[in-house]
Amino acid sequence: MTCPLCHQPTTWEANPWRPFCSERCQITDLGTWAAEQYRIPGLTLTTEMVRPEQIDKEEEEKDEV
Ligand SMILES: [Zn+2]
């Protein structure tokens, strides 16, 4: 079989990093997965931070009028 990350020949049996060929490829794949997971919460936080500011502006305008 071949490593899904670097496509180099690797063995499945007695391989602690399977399906990857080495620890380096396994860590690289986990790092890519973690980076993709962090993108979604980051976008949600940005959207939630904008909402309170818009509500405050509307309330301030009402008080002035
Ligand atoms: Zn590899």
N, CA, C, O and the ligand as a Tripos MOL2 file, in Angstrom:
@<TRIPOS>MOLECULE
protein
  261   259    66     0     0
PROTEIN
NO_CHARGES

@<TRIPOS>ATOM
      1 N           0.8420   -1.2010    0.0000 N.3       1 MET1
      2 CA          0.0000    0.0000    0.0000 C.3       1 MET1
      3 C           0.8740    1.2470    0.0000 C.2       1 MET1
      4 O           2.0820    1.1740    0.2260 O.2       1 MET1
      5 N           0.2470    2.3940   -0.2570 N.am      2 THR2
      6 CA          1.0030    3.6470   -0.3070 C.3       2 THR2
      7 C           0.4730    4.6170    0.7350 C.2       2 THR2
      8 O          -0.7000    4.5740    1.1070 O.2       2 THR2
      9 N           1.3410    5.4780    1.1910 N.am      3 CYS3
     10 CA          0.9710    6.4880    2.1760 C.3       3 CYS3
     11 C           0.0090    7.4890    1.5350 C.2       3 CYS3
     12 O           0.3150    7.9950    0.4560 O.2       3 CYS3
     13 N          -1.1410    7.8010    2.1480 N.am      4 PRO4
     14 CA         -2.1030    8.7260    1.5520 C.3       4 PRO4
     15 C          -1.6080   10.1620    1.4990 C.2       4 PRO4
     16 O          -2.2040   10.9970    0.8190 O.2       4 PRO4
     17 N          -0.5340   10.4590    2.2030 N.am      5 LEU5
     18 CA         -0.0500   11.8390    2.2630 C.3       5 LEU5
     19 C           1.0850   12.0630    1.2800 C.2       5 LEU5
     20 O           1.0210   12.9840    0.4660 O.2       5 LEU5
     21 N           2.1260   11.2370    1.3410 N.am      6 CYS6
     22 CA          3.2890   11.4430    0.4700 C.3       6 CYS6
     23 C           3.3590   10.4000   -0.6370 C.2       6 CYS6
     24 O           4.2380   10.4770   -1.4950 O.2       6 CYS6
     25 N           2.4410    9.4140   -0.6380 N.am      7 HIS7
     26 CA          2.3200    8.4250   -1.7000 C.3       7 HIS7
     27 C           3.5850    7.5850   -1.8440 C.2       7 HIS7
     28 O           3.9250    7.1500   -2.9450 O.2       7 HIS7
     29 N           4.2750    7.3590   -0.7390 N.am      8 GLN8
     30 CA          5.4360    6.4870   -0.7830 C.3       8 GLN8
     31 C           5.0310    5.1080   -0.2700 C.2       8 GLN8
     32 O           4.1230    4.9930    0.5530 O.2       8 GLN8
     33 N           5.7030    4.0570   -0.7550 N.am      9 PRO9
     34 CA          5.3670    2.6890   -0.3370 C.3       9 PRO9
     35 C           5.5140    2.5160    1.1710 C.2       9 PRO9
     36 O           6.5140    2.9440    1.7470 O.2       9 PRO9
     37 N           4.5200    1.8890    1.8230 N.am     10 THR10
     38 CA          4.5720    1.6480    3.2500 C.3      10 THR10
     39 C           3.8880    0.3230    3.5650 C.2      10 THR10
     40 O           3.1170   -0.1950    2.7570 O.2      10 THR10
     41 N           4.1720   -0.2160    4.7320 N.am     11 THR11
     42 CA          3.5670   -1.4730    5.1530 C.3      11 THR11
     43 C           2.4650   -1.2110    6.1600 C.2      11 THR11
     44 O           2.5440   -0.2770    6.9590 O.2      11 THR11
     45 N           1.4170   -2.0610    6.1140 N.am     12 TRP12
     46 CA          0.2960   -1.8810    7.0400 C.3      12 TRP12
     47 C           0.5800   -2.5800    8.3710 C.2      12 TRP12
     48 O           0.2900   -2.0370    9.4380 O.2      12 TRP12
     49 N           1.1490   -3.7880    8.3020 N.am     13 GLU13
     50 CA          1.4080   -4.5560    9.5160 C.3      13 GLU13
     51 C           2.5860   -3.9740   10.2830 C.2      13 GLU13
     52 O           3.5610   -3.5230    9.6820 O.2      13 GLU13
     53 N           2.4980   -3.9850   11.6020 N.am     14 ALA14
     54 CA          3.5690   -3.4950   12.4740 C.3      14 ALA14
     55 C           3.9280   -2.0520   12.1530 C.2      14 ALA14
     56 O           5.0860   -1.6480   12.2550 O.2      14 ALA14
     57 N           2.9210   -1.2840   11.7660 N.am     15 ASN15
     58 CA          3.1570    0.1270   11.4530 C.3      15 ASN15
     59 C           2.2940    0.9900   12.3750 C.2      15 ASN15
     60 O           1.0880    1.0930   12.1480 O.2      15 ASN15
     61 N           2.8670    1.6110   13.4040 N.am     16 PRO16
     62 CA          2.0830    2.3990   14.3660 C.3      16 PRO16
     63 C           1.4900    3.6550   13.7550 C.2      16 PRO16
     64 O           0.6020    4.2630   14.3510 O.2      16 PRO16
     65 N           1.9550    4.0550   12.5900 N.am     17 TRP17
     66 CA          1.4800    5.3140   11.9810 C.3      17 TRP17
     67 C           0.5410    5.0620   10.8180 C.2      17 TRP17
     68 O           0.2210    5.9820   10.0670 O.2      17 TRP17
     69 N           0.0930    3.8080   10.6620 N.am     18 ARG18
     70 CA         -0.7830    3.5030    9.5270 C.3      18 ARG18
     71 C          -2.0340    4.3630    9.5850 C.2      18 ARG18
     72 O          -2.4640    4.7240   10.6810 O.2      18 ARG18
     73 N          -2.6170    4.6960    8.4890 N.am     19 PRO19
     74 CA         -2.2000    4.3020    7.1380 C.3      19 PRO19
     75 C          -1.0480    5.1310    6.5790 C.2      19 PRO19
     76 O          -0.7670    5.0550    5.3830 O.2      19 PRO19
     77 N          -0.3870    5.9080    7.4030 N.am     20 PHE20
     78 CA          0.7070    6.7550    6.9170 C.3      20 PHE20
     79 C           2.0200    5.9880    7.0070 C.2      20 PHE20
     80 O           2.0890    4.9590    7.6790 O.2      20 PHE20
     81 N           3.0650    6.4780    6.3350 N.am     21 CYS21
     82 CA          4.3300    5.7700    6.2660 C.3      21 CYS21
     83 C           5.1900    6.1020    7.4750 C.2      21 CYS21
     84 O           6.0690    5.3170    7.8310 O.2      21 CYS21
     85 N           4.9640    7.2370    8.1120 N.am     22 SER22
     86 CA          5.8420    7.6370    9.2060 C.3      22 SER22
     87 C           5.0980    8.5800   10.1440 C.2      22 SER22
     88 O           3.9970    9.0380    9.8420 O.2      22 SER22
     89 N           5.7240    8.8640   11.2960 N.am     23 GLU23
     90 CA          5.1110    9.7750   12.2590 C.3      23 GLU23
     91 C           4.9480   11.1720   11.6670 C.2      23 GLU23
     92 O           3.9880   11.8810   11.9710 O.2      23 GLU23
     93 N           5.8970   11.5520   10.8200 N.am     24 ARG24
     94 CA          5.8590   12.8930   10.2250 C.3      24 ARG24
     95 C           4.5880   13.0780    9.3880 C.2      24 ARG24
     96 O           3.9240   14.1110    9.4750 O.2      24 ARG24
     97 N           4.2560   12.0650    8.5750 N.am     25 CYS25
     98 CA          3.0700   12.1690    7.7360 C.3      25 CYS25
     99 C           1.8110   12.1600    8.5880 C.2      25 CYS25
    100 O           0.8560   12.8660    8.2660 O.2      25 CYS25
    101 N           1.7810   11.3830    9.6620 N.am     26 GLN26
    102 CA          0.6070   11.3390   10.5310 C.3      26 GLN26
    103 C           0.3800   12.6940   11.2000 C.2      26 GLN26
    104 O          -0.7520   13.1760   11.2440 O.2      26 GLN26
    105 N           1.4300   13.3080   11.7150 N.am     27 ILE27
    106 CA          1.3240   14.6150   12.3770 C.3      27 ILE27
    107 C           0.9020   15.6790   11.3690 C.2      27 ILE27
    108 O           0.0900   16.5480   11.6850 O.2      27 ILE27
    109 N           1.4450   15.6130   10.1670 N.am     28 THR28
    110 CA          1.0810   16.5860    9.1370 C.3      28 THR28
    111 C          -0.4000   16.4890    8.8070 C.2      28 THR28
    112 O          -1.0730   17.5040    8.6330 O.2      28 THR28
    113 N          -0.9100   15.2440    8.7200 N.am     29 ASP29
    114 CA         -2.3210   15.0610    8.4070 C.3      29 ASP29
    115 C          -3.1890   15.5600    9.5530 C.2      29 ASP29
    116 O          -4.2130   16.1980    9.3090 O.2      29 ASP29
    117 N          -2.8120   15.2900   10.7830 N.am     30 LEU30
    118 CA         -3.5650   15.7760   11.9460 C.3      30 LEU30
    119 C          -3.5440   17.2990   12.0060 C.2      30 LEU30
    120 O          -4.5500   17.9200   12.3480 O.2      30 LEU30
    121 N          -2.4070   17.9030   11.6780 N.am     31 GLY31
    122 CA         -2.3110   19.3560   11.6890 C.3      31 GLY31
    123 C          -3.2370   19.9750   10.6640 C.2      31 GLY31
    124 O          -3.8680   20.9960   10.9350 O.2      31 GLY31
    125 N          -3.3270   19.3690    9.4880 N.am     32 THR32
    126 CA         -4.2290   19.8730    8.4550 C.3      32 THR32
    127 C          -5.6720   19.7500    8.9130 C.2      32 THR32
    128 O          -6.4760   20.6550    8.6950 O.2      32 THR32
    129 N          -6.0050   18.6180    9.5550 N.am     33 TRP33
    130 CA         -7.3730   18.4040   10.0470 C.3      33 TRP33
    131 C          -7.7110   19.4250   11.1320 C.2      33 TRP33
    132 O          -8.8070   19.9850   11.1330 O.2      33 TRP33
    133 N          -6.7880   19.6690   12.0460 N.am     34 ALA34
    134 CA         -7.0320   20.6150   13.1380 C.3      34 ALA34
    135 C          -7.2120   22.0260   12.5850 C.2      34 ALA34
    136 O          -8.0630   22.7720   13.0710 O.2      34 ALA34
    137 N          -6.4330   22.4020   11.5860 N.am     35 ALA35
    138 CA         -6.5360   23.7440   11.0010 C.3      35 ALA35
    139 C          -7.9070   23.9330   10.3700 C.2      35 ALA35
    140 O          -8.4770   25.0200   10.4590 O.2      35 ALA35
    141 N          -8.4480   22.8960    9.7320 N.am     36 GLU36
    142 CA         -9.7650   23.0140    9.1180 C.3      36 GLU36
    143 C         -10.8450   23.1320   10.1840 C.2      36 GLU36
    144 O         -11.8430   23.8220    9.9760 O.2      36 GLU36
    145 N         -10.6590   22.4630   11.3330 N.am     37 GLN37
    146 CA        -11.6560   22.5200   12.4050 C.3      37 GLN37
    147 C         -11.6980   23.9090   13.0330 C.2      37 GLN37
    148 O         -12.7680   24.3650   13.4390 O.2      37 GLN37
    149 N         -10.5740   24.5810   13.1200 N.am     38 TYR38
    150 CA        -10.5200   25.8910   13.7780 C.3      38 TYR38
    151 C         -11.1590   26.9870   12.9220 C.2      38 TYR38
    152 O         -11.5630   28.0260   13.4440 O.2      38 TYR38
    153 N         -11.2480   26.7610   11.6250 N.am     39 ARG39
    154 CA        -11.8000   27.8050   10.7470 C.3      39 ARG39
    155 C         -13.2710   28.0610   11.0470 C.2      39 ARG39
    156 O         -13.6960   29.2160   11.0320 O.2      39 ARG39
    157 N         -14.0550   27.0370   11.3170 N.am     40 ILE40
    158 CA        -15.5030   27.1780   11.4920 C.3      40 ILE40
    159 C         -15.8290   27.9590   12.7820 C.2      40 ILE40
    160 O         -16.5980   28.9180   12.7140 O.2      40 ILE40
    161 N         -15.2700   27.5850   13.9640 N.am     41 PRO41
    162 CA        -15.5330   28.3660   15.1850 C.3      41 PRO41
    163 C         -15.0920   29.8150   15.0380 C.2      41 PRO41
    164 O         -15.7380   30.7090   15.5850 O.2      41 PRO41
    165 N         -14.0000   30.0710   14.3080 N.am     42 GLY42
    166 CA        -13.5160   31.4370   14.1230 C.3      42 GLY42
    167 C         -14.5440   32.2850   13.3960 C.2      42 GLY42
    168 O         -14.7560   33.4440   13.7530 O.2      42 GLY42
    169 N         -15.1860   31.7230   12.3780 N.am     43 LEU43
    170 CA        -16.1880   32.4670   11.6300 C.3      43 LEU43
    171 C         -17.4180   32.7140   12.4960 C.2      43 LEU43
    172 O         -18.0200   33.7860   12.4240 O.2      43 LEU43
    173 N         -17.7960   31.7360   13.3120 N.am     44 THR44
    174 CA        -18.9750   31.8870   14.1780 C.3      44 THR44
    175 C         -18.7350   32.9960   15.1980 C.2      44 THR44
    176 O         -19.6340   33.7940   15.4610 O.2      44 THR44
    177 N         -17.5400   33.0570   15.7730 N.am     45 LEU45
    178 CA        -17.2230   34.0800   16.7650 C.3      45 LEU45
    179 C         -17.3090   35.4730   16.1330 C.2      45 LEU45
    180 O         -17.8330   36.4000   16.7500 O.2      45 LEU45
    181 N         -16.8010   35.6240   14.9170 N.am     46 THR46
    182 CA        -16.8270   36.9210   14.2550 C.3      46 THR46
    183 C         -18.2650   37.3840   14.0230 C.2      46 THR46
    184 O         -18.5750   38.5620   14.2020 O.2      46 THR46
    185 N         -19.1350   36.4680   13.6300 N.am     47 THR47
    186 CA        -20.5350   36.8370   13.3740 C.3      47 THR47
    187 C         -21.2280   37.2450   14.6700 C.2      47 THR47
    188 O         -21.9990   38.2050   14.6870 O.2      47 THR47
    189 N         -20.9560   36.5190   15.7590 N.am     48 GLU48
    190 CA        -21.6140   36.8310   17.0320 C.3      48 GLU48
    191 C         -21.1080   38.1590   17.5950 C.2      48 GLU48
    192 O         -21.8520   38.8570   18.2830 O.2      48 GLU48
    193 N         -19.8630   38.5140   17.3160 N.am     49 MET49
    194 CA        -19.3120   39.7640   17.8440 C.3      49 MET49
    195 C         -19.8890   40.9790   17.1210 C.2      49 MET49
    196 O         -19.9100   42.0740   17.6830 O.2      49 MET49
    197 N         -20.3550   40.8040   15.8940 N.am     50 VAL50
    198 CA        -20.8940   41.9370   15.1300 C.3      50 VAL50
    199 C         -22.3200   42.2510   15.5640 C.2      50 VAL50
    200 O         -22.7290   43.4120   15.5700 O.2      50 VAL50
    201 N         -23.0640   41.2380   15.9200 N.am     51 ARG51
    202 CA        -24.4940   41.4270   16.2500 C.3      51 ARG51
    203 C         -24.7070   42.4120   17.4080 C.2      51 ARG51
    204 O         -25.4940   43.3440   17.2430 O.2      51 ARG51
    205 N         -24.0550   42.2620   18.5700 N.am     52 PRO52
    206 CA        -24.2790   43.1980   19.6930 C.3      52 PRO52
    207 C         -24.0030   44.6400   19.2990 C.2      52 PRO52
    208 O         -24.7030   45.5370   19.7680 O.2      52 PRO52
    209 N         -23.0210   44.8940   18.4690 N.am     53 GLU53
    210 CA        -22.7100   46.2650   18.0580 C.3      53 GLU53
    211 C         -23.8660   46.8630   17.2650 C.2      53 GLU53
    212 O         -24.2040   48.0340   17.4350 O.2      53 GLU53
    213 N         -24.4750   46.0470   16.3900 N.am     54 GLN54
    214 CA        -25.5940   46.5570   15.5990 C.3      54 GLN54
    215 C         -26.7880   46.8680   16.4910 C.2      54 GLN54
    216 O         -27.4870   47.8550   16.2580 O.2      54 GLN54
    217 N         -27.0370   46.0390   17.5160 N.am     55 ILE55
    218 CA        -28.1740   46.2630   18.4260 C.3      55 ILE55
    219 C         -27.9370   47.5490   19.2330 C.2      55 ILE55
    220 O         -28.8530   48.3520   19.4130 O.2      55 ILE55
    221 N         -26.7010   47.7360   19.7160 N.am     56 ASP56
    222 CA        -26.4030   48.9330   20.5000 C.3      56 ASP56
    223 C         -26.6380   50.2000   19.6750 C.2      56 ASP56
    224 O         -27.1580   51.1880   20.1930 O.2      56 ASP56
    225 N         -26.2590   50.1760   18.3970 N.am     57 LYS57
    226 CA        -26.4270   51.3600   17.5490 C.3      57 LYS57
    227 C         -27.9060   51.7000   17.3970 C.2      57 LYS57
    228 O         -28.2960   52.8660   17.4580 O.2      57 LYS57
    229 N         -28.7250   50.6650   17.1990 N.am     58 GLU58
    230 CA        -30.1580   50.9130   17.0170 C.3      58 GLU58
    231 C         -30.7550   51.5180   18.2890 C.2      58 GLU58
    232 O         -31.5810   52.4280   18.2130 O.2      58 GLU58
    233 N         -30.3420   51.0210   19.4510 N.am     59 GLU59
    234 CA        -30.8840   51.5310   20.7160 C.3      59 GLU59
    235 C         -30.4360   52.9900   20.9410 C.2      59 GLU59
    236 O         -31.2120   53.8040   21.4420 O.2      59 GLU59
    237 N         -29.2090   53.3110   20.5760 N.am     60 GLU60
    238 CA        -28.7210   54.6760   20.7730 C.3      60 GLU60
    239 C         -29.4930   55.6600   19.8930 C.2      60 GLU60
    240 O         -29.8220   56.7720   20.3060 O.2      60 GLU60
    241 N         -29.7700   55.2100   18.6580 N.am     61 GLU61
    242 CA        -30.5140   56.0970   17.7470 C.3      61 GLU61
    243 C         -31.9150   56.3520   18.2640 C.2      61 GLU61
    244 O         -32.4420   57.4540   18.1120 O.2      61 GLU61
    245 N         -32.5310   55.3380   18.8780 N.am     62 LYS62
    246 CA        -33.9020   55.4950   19.4000 C.3      62 LYS62
    247 C         -33.9060   56.5100   20.5570 C.2      62 LYS62
    248 O         -34.8100   57.3390   20.6680 O.2      62 LYS62
    249 N         -32.8610   56.4230   21.4250 N.am     63 ASP63
    250 CA        -32.8060   57.3270   22.5590 C.3      63 ASP63
    251 C         -32.6880   58.7790   22.0850 C.2      63 ASP63
    252 O         -33.2890   59.6770   22.6750 O.2      63 ASP63
    253 N         -31.9140   59.0050   21.0230 N.am     64 GLU64
    254 CA        -31.7050   60.3700   20.5440 C.3      64 GLU64
    255 C         -32.9920   60.9300   19.9650 C.2      64 GLU64
    256 O         -33.2930   62.1140   20.1130 O.2      64 GLU64
    257 N         -33.7530   60.0570   19.2990 N.am     65 VAL65
    258 CA        -35.0100   60.5180   18.6720 C.3      65 VAL65
    259 C         -36.1150   60.5510   19.7150 C.2      65 VAL65
    260 O         -37.2510   60.9080   19.4000 O.2      65 VAL65
    261 ZN          4.0650    9.4020    4.0510 Zn       66 ZN66
@<TRIPOS>BOND
     1     1     2 1
     2     2     3 1
     3     3     4 2
     4     3     5 am
     5     5     6 1
     6     6     7 1
     7     7     8 2
     8     7     9 am
     9     9    10 1
    10    10    11 1
    11    11    12 2
    12    11    13 am
    13    13    14 1
    14    14    15 1
    15    15    16 2
    16    15    17 am
    17    17    18 1
    18    18    19 1
    19    19    20 2
    20    19    21 am
    21    21    22 1
    22    22    23 1
    23    23    24 2
    24    23    25 am
    25    25    26 1
    26    26    27 1
    27    27    28 2
    28    27    29 am
    29    29    30 1
    30    30    31 1
    31    31    32 2
    32    31    33 am
    33    33    34 1
    34    34    35 1
    35    35    36 2
    36    35    37 am
    37    37    38 1
    38    38    39 1
    39    39    40 2
    40    39    41 am
    41    41    42 1
    42    42    43 1
    43    43    44 2
    44    43    45 am
    45    45    46 1
    46    46    47 1
    47    47    48 2
    48    47    49 am
    49    49    50 1
    50    50    51 1
    51    51    52 2
    52    51    53 am
    53    53    54 1
    54    54    55 1
    55    55    56 2
    56    55    57 am
    57    57    58 1
    58    58    59 1
    59    59    60 2
    60    59    61 am
    61    61    62 1
    62    62    63 1
    63    63    64 2
    64    63    65 am
    65    65    66 1
    66    66    67 1
    67    67    68 2
    68    67    69 am
    69    69    70 1
    70    70    71 1
    71    71    72 2
    72    71    73 am
    73    73    74 1
    74    74    75 1
    75    75    76 2
    76    75    77 am
    77    77    78 1
    78    78    79 1
    79    79    80 2
    80    79    81 am
    81    81    82 1
    82    82    83 1
    83    83    84 2
    84    83    85 am
    85    85    86 1
    86    86    87 1
    87    87    88 2
    88    87    89 am
    89    89    90 1
    90    90    91 1
    91    91    92 2
    92    91    93 am
    93    93    94 1
    94    94    95 1
    95    95    96 2
    96    95    97 am
    97    97    98 1
    98    98    99 1
    99    99   100 2
   100    99   101 am
   101   101   102 1
   102   102   103 1
   103   103   104 2
   104   103   105 am
   105   105   106 1
   106   106   107 1
   107   107   108 2
   108   107   109 am
   109   109   110 1
   110   110   111 1
   111   111   112 2
   112   111   113 am
   113   113   114 1
   114   114   115 1
   115   115   116 2
   116   115   117 am
   117   117   118 1
   118   118   119 1
   119   119   120 2
   120   119   121 am
   121   121   122 1
   122   122   123 1
   123   123   124 2
   124   123   125 am
   125   125   126 1
   126   126   127 1
   127   127   128 2
   128   127   129 am
   129   129   130 1
   130   130   131 1
   131   131   132 2
   132   131   133 am
   133   133   134 1
   134   134   135 1
   135   135   136 2
   136   135   137 am
   137   137   138 1
   138   138   139 1
   139   139   140 2
   140   139   141 am
   141   141   142 1
   142   142   143 1
   143   143   144 2
   144   143   145 am
   145   145   146 1
   146   146   147 1
   147   147   148 2
   148   147   149 am
   149   149   150 1
   150   150   151 1
   151   151   152 2
   152   151   153 am
   153   153   154 1
   154   154   155 1
   155   155   156 2
   156   155   157 am
   157   157   158 1
   158   158   159 1
   159   159   160 2
   160   159   161 am
   161   161   162 1
   162   162   163 1
   163   163   164 2
   164   163   165 am
   165   165   166 1
   166   166   167 1
   167   167   168 2
   168   167   169 am
   169   169   170 1
   170   170   171 1
   171   171   172 2
   172   171   173 am
   173   173   174 1
   174   174   175 1
   175   175   176 2
   176   175   177 am
   177   177   178 1
   178   178   179 1
   179   179   180 2
   180   179   181 am
   181   181   182 1
   182   182   183 1
   183   183   184 2
   184   183   185 am
   185   185   186 1
   186   186   187 1
   187   187   188 2
   188   187   189 am
   189   189   190 1
   190   190   191 1
   191   191   192 2
   192   191   193 am
   193   193   194 1
   194   194   195 1
   195   195   196 2
   196   195   197 am
   197   197   198 1
   198   198   199 1
   199   199   200 2
   200   199   201 am
   201   201   202 1
   202   202   203 1
   203   203   204 2
   204   203   205 am
   205   205   206 1
   206   206   207 1
   207   207   208 2
   208   207   209 am
   209   209   210 1
   210   210   211 1
   211   211   212 2
   212   211   213 am
   213   213   214 1
   214   214   215 1
   215   215   216 2
   216   215   217 am
   217   217   218 1
   218   218   219 1
   219   219   220 2
   220   219   221 am
   221   221   222 1
   222   222   223 1
   223   223   224 2
   224   223   225 am
   225   225   226 1
   226   226   227 1
   227   227   228 2
   228   227   229 am
   229   229   230 1
   230   230   231 1
   231   231   232 2
   232   231   233 am
   233   233   234 1
   234   234   235 1
   235   235   236 2
   236   235   237 am
   237   237   238 1
   238   238   239 1
   239   239   240 2
   240   239   241 am
   241   241   242 1
   242   242   243 1
   243   243   244 2
   244   243   245 am
   245   245   246 1
   246   246   247 1
   247   247   248 2
   248   247   249 am
   249   249   250 1
   250   250   251 1
   251   251   252 2
   252   251   253 am
   253   253   254 1
   254   254   255 1
   255   255   256 2
   256   255   257 am
   257   257   258 1
   258   258   259 1
   259   259   260 2
@<TRIPOS>SUBSTRUCTURE
     1 MET1         2 RESIDUE 1 A MET
     2 THR2         6 RESIDUE 1 A THR
     3 CYS3        10 RESIDUE 1 A CYS
     4 PRO4        14 RESIDUE 1 A PRO
     5 LEU5        18 RESIDUE 1 A LEU
     6 CYS6        22 RESIDUE 1 A CYS
     7 HIS7        26 RESIDUE 1 A HIS
     8 GLN8        30 RESIDUE 1 A GLN
     9 PRO9        34 RESIDUE 1 A PRO
    10 THR10       38 RESIDUE 1 A THR
    11 THR11       42 RESIDUE 1 A THR
    12 TRP12       46 RESIDUE 1 A TRP
    13 GLU13       50 RESIDUE 1 A GLU
    14 ALA14       54 RESIDUE 1 A ALA
    15 ASN15       58 RESIDUE 1 A ASN
    16 PRO16       62 RESIDUE 1 A PRO
    17 TRP17       66 RESIDUE 1 A TRP
    18 ARG18       70 RESIDUE 1 A ARG
    19 PRO19       74 RESIDUE 1 A PRO
    20 PHE20       78 RESIDUE 1 A PHE
    21 CYS21       82 RESIDUE 1 A CYS
    22 SER22       86 RESIDUE 1 A SER
    23 GLU23       90 RESIDUE 1 A GLU
    24 ARG24       94 RESIDUE 1 A ARG
    25 CYS25       98 RESIDUE 1 A CYS
    26 GLN26      102 RESIDUE 1 A GLN
    27 ILE27      106 RESIDUE 1 A ILE
    28 THR28      110 RESIDUE 1 A THR
    29 ASP29      114 RESIDUE 1 A ASP
    30 LEU30      118 RESIDUE 1 A LEU
    31 GLY31      122 RESIDUE 1 A GLY
    32 THR32      126 RESIDUE 1 A THR
    33 TRP33      130 RESIDUE 1 A TRP
    34 ALA34      134 RESIDUE 1 A ALA
    35 ALA35      138 RESIDUE 1 A ALA
    36 GLU36      142 RESIDUE 1 A GLU
    37 GLN37      146 RESIDUE 1 A GLN
    38 TYR38      150 RESIDUE 1 A TYR
    39 ARG39      154 RESIDUE 1 A ARG
    40 ILE40      158 RESIDUE 1 A ILE
    41 PRO41      162 RESIDUE 1 A PRO
    42 GLY42      166 RESIDUE 1 A GLY
    43 LEU43      170 RESIDUE 1 A LEU
    44 THR44      174 RESIDUE 1 A THR
    45 LEU45      178 RESIDUE 1 A LEU
    46 THR46      182 RESIDUE 1 A THR
    47 THR47      186 RESIDUE 1 A THR
    48 GLU48      190 RESIDUE 1 A GLU
    49 MET49      194 RESIDUE 1 A MET
    50 VAL50      198 RESIDUE 1 A VAL
    51 ARG51      202 RESIDUE 1 A ARG
    52 PRO52      206 RESIDUE 1 A PRO
    53 GLU53      210 RESIDUE 1 A GLU
    54 GLN54      214 RESIDUE 1 A GLN
    55 ILE55      218 RESIDUE 1 A ILE
    56 ASP56      222 RESIDUE 1 A ASP
    57 LYS57      226 RESIDUE 1 A LYS
    58 GLU58      230 RESIDUE 1 A GLU
    59 GLU59      234 RESIDUE 1 A GLU
    60 GLU60      238 RESIDUE 1 A GLU
    61 GLU61      242 RESIDUE 1 A GLU
    62 LYS62      246 RESIDUE 1 A LYS
    63 ASP63      250 RESIDUE 1 A ASP
    64 GLU64      254 RESIDUE 1 A GLU
    65 VAL65      258 RESIDUE 1 A VAL
    66 ZN66       261 GROUP 0 **** ****
